[in-house]
Amino acid sequence: MKLGDSTIDETDKYTYLGEVNNKNMNLKDQIKIIESKVEAAYQTLIAIAEDQNFKDIKMECVWKLVQT
């Protein structure tokens, strides 16, 4: 489809307001993206908790980091 000088191609999924929608209108693609973000946050938390400079910090401090 043409829109002015631009061509709009058909796609199976698109992002709208940060949410990924697919042609089936299910959350499968959105969940994949969220899973990778959660995994990245988890790995960051583990890296901070295992850092020698932070080894004596109590879990309360780690939870504060997670909540911010």
N, C-alpha and C positions, 0 to 999 in steps of 0.2 A: 504494500500500500504506500502511496506517495503522500507526503505531508510537506507541501512547499517543495524545497529542493532536497529534502531528506526522504530516505526510504525507511519505512518501518517494517522490520522483519517479524514473522510469527515466532513465538517462543513458547517453551513449555513451562517456564516459571519466570516470575518477576518479583522485585522487591518494592514494597509500598510501606512507607513510614517505618522502615527497619524490619519489617516482617516479610519473610519469603513465602510467596504463594505459588502453587503449581496449578497445572491445568485441571487436576482432580480436586482442588480446593481442600486438600488434607494438610496436615502439619509435618509430614515426613521430612521435607527439606528444611523446614524451620528447626525441627528437633536436631537434625545433624549439625546445624550451625551453632545452636545453643550448647550441644554436647561438646563441641570443640572449644567454645569459650569457657565452659565450666572446667574442662580438663586443663586449660591454660591457667586458670585461676588456682586450681588445686596444685599444679606443679609449682607455681610461684609461692604458694603457702608452704609447701614442703621444703622448698629451697630456703625460705626464710627461717623456718623452724629448725632446720638442720645446720644452719650457718653457725660456725664456731663462735662468732661474736654475739650471737643471740642464744646460745645453748642454755643459759640460766634463766631465760625469760619464761614466765609461767604461761600456761595456756590462756589465761584471761587476756593477756596482751595480744596473743595471736588472734583471738576472737574479735578484739577491737579492730585489728587490721582488716579482718574479713568483712566486718560490718561497715567499714568506711569506703 
